[in-house]
Every structure is written in C-alpha cells, then in structure tokens.
Amino acid sequence: MKSIGGEFELDPVALASSATLPLGLRADARQQWLRSGRGAIRYAAATSRPTGTWLLPSYLCESVKQPFDELGCPVQFYRINDDARIDVAHLQAQITRYQPVGLLFINYFGMPLLPDEQQAIDDARKYGCFIIEDATHGSVLEGDDAPAGRLGDAVVSSLRKYLPVPDGALLRIKNPSSLGSNASLAPDLAAEAFGRQRTLAKLLRWEFLHGAGGPPEAEGLFMTMFSQAEKLLDASGVPYPASPWSAPVLAAQDLTAARAQRRLNFAALAEAWQHSDLARWATPLYTTLPAGASPFAFPVLVSPPLRDDLRRALVREQLYCPVLWPLPEAIDTNEFASSYHLSARIMCLPLDQRYTSEDMQDVARRFGQTARQLGPL
Ligand SMILES: Cc1ncc(COP(=O)(O)O)c(C=O)c1O
C-alpha cells in the first residue's frame, strides 16, 4: 500500500542540482532565507517592535507563540471562529484594549482573508501596529497571483511544511527601512545539526519509500531523527540562516507544477466529498478554492472522539493526517471556545504535490472505509 502524507522525503538528486534560485527568490534587502518559520517571526518582531505587546490569533501552534516568549514580549490573543475566520469585532476590541505594537495573522491553509478581515488588519496598521503575515500553509512562493502574502509588513513562510527542503523559511519585508538592525543572523552548531539531522532523515525516508528500502529499522530511525531535530527547534527559535544545501533543493523544485498539482488534488478531494457519503463523518473546512490558492492539506472536521480514533486507524492504512493544531496552554478554553472547538475537530488530509488525483481517490476510499468500520453513524 502506498504511504500517503508525513514528512517530505528528499530525493538525493535534488542535492546535486546545479539549478540556481530564480531572480525572484534570491536573498536581498526585501527577502531573506532563515532556518525556520519561528526564527523568521522572531527576526521580524525583534527588528520591528522588540518591546511591547503583540496580538496573536487564538488559533495557532506553540511554535508561532515561541518567538514572542523568547523575546520576552507580552502577548494577547484575538478570537478565531470555528470556521478559521477572524472574529473581527473581537480583534478590534483587543486592539483598543491592549494597544499592541504588533499583530500577527495566519493565512490558514493559504486561503485569502475575507474583505472585513482584511479591513480589520489594515485598520490595525493605522494604530501603529507592525503586521506579520504568516503564510506557512502554502500559496506564497508559487505565483504572483497568490492570495497569501499580500498584506503583511513582513511575510513569513516555513517552506519545509510544503516542499522537500530540509529547512528554510522565507521572510519578505515590505519596507526594509521599517526594520532596525538589532537582530543578527549567525550560524551556530545547533542550527547546523537541525539542518543536517533533517537532511539525513529525509534521504533515509526517500530510500525507504522509493529506493532499495534500507534496513527494517530505517523507519524508526528517520522518525526519531525528525523528532530530535524538532526538539532542537523547540529549545531555541533563534534566527539563523537556512542551511546552505536547502537553496539548491529549493532551486530544483518546479514550484508552478507543485501549485497546479495541489490545486488538482484539492479539487479531487472536494469532488470525492461531494459525490459520496463521506460528509456523514467529516465536513470539509473549505469546499472551493479561490484563484491562486494552493493549500498544503485538505482540512476536514470530525467530531470527537471519532477524530482521534480515525487518525489512529488511518495510520494503520498508511494515511497520515495531522492535527493542525493542538492549542498552546496559554489559550483559555472558555474565552476562546470556538478555537478549541476547531482544534478538537480538525484533521488534515495530505494533498501535496507528491501525489496525483488518483492518489486522492485512494485517500477518500481509505478514509471512507475506515470511518465506516469505526462508527455506526
Ligand atoms: C502557521 C505556522 N507558522 C509558523 C510555524 C513555525 O515554523 P517552523 O516550525 O519552521 O519554525 C508553523 C509550524 O508548524 C506553522 O504551522
């Protein structure tokens, strides 16, 4: 059975690529390549508004909050509804109440903001807020018409979530003079270990999936290496440059084809849901795909406790569906009940460019079969 989802494997051929980054992707005053998304957020915050309160969305992962904790910046949260949309009235109230120096928002699943969300973000700028836009869920690199990455004073995207690079995050800065110079980028041993460990683990996974297979313990080994690398990042989100070998891997990617394939795969899953009884168990968070958007996953909502049972059973079917995200402890369950509701029900089906539309039929089939076995719904 074909394994679907999980960390991107790395074809060793990409490491030997002599391709160079196209002009639009080269580092310059407006664009930098850092090791991680959280490092890029920390760099943007530290160089724009290193002191004062930041306003963050209540639907986020620990790693988006980590940079502010590390900088010692107080954070407050604005509500995200259970459809992953900003509670605009609450955002406005929080701005008035806390007068934050900066605001971060996330383009969930690479989807564009609605006009009232955009307006509220723009209004925050009028209060002097520096805006960080987190476009980690896809759609920012692959085309000029991408709907994500348009609003922020700084735009961040952690590439390893949707491309086979061992590490690397994009940081685009609208107006370089808006940043001071009080954060420097200096490589260190731990940073290099992160890139190295992930490179080795990705190569091993490639061999396991597409090569000679390797020893039986290979799978456990690369899983351990991925999780060890993650611990390095959780321990420190200091901004370091991306490892030098991520650039040729990125240069070797056909980003236009990747986007086209993700869009095709999204359409295949949306159609599978439309023409089946899958909605009895799971409701897609999005049913249509705006122009230019290319999410890295197809999020569906499944009521507890079926959600967790399903995810576990699907691992046995070699279909890996992450929860994006379990919320940080700092998010109060009562005050942010909608975000909790979303977090308790979401699971994300893989649809990235490693897979074809036929694979998506298979995803829908494995999902339906497993759901039918588990629930008498
Ligand atoms: C939306 C979003 N932004 C930023 C990050 C942090 O990226 P990194 O793990 O590269 O630090 C993550 C990580 O999961 C994320 O989901």
The ligand as an ORCA input file, in Angstrom:
! r2SCAN-3c Opt
* xyz 0 1
  C       1.382     28.580     10.606
  C       2.760     28.261     11.110
  N       3.645     29.259     11.203
  C       4.909     29.048     11.640
  C       5.317     27.787     12.035
  C       6.716     27.605     12.541
  O       7.517     27.096     11.532
  P       8.870     26.333     11.941
  O       8.469     25.008     12.502
  O       9.645     26.242     10.667
  O       9.529     27.169     12.953
  C       4.425     26.726     11.967
  C       4.844     25.395     12.408
  O       4.109     24.455     12.446
  C       3.111     26.957     11.494
  O       2.220     25.960     11.393
*
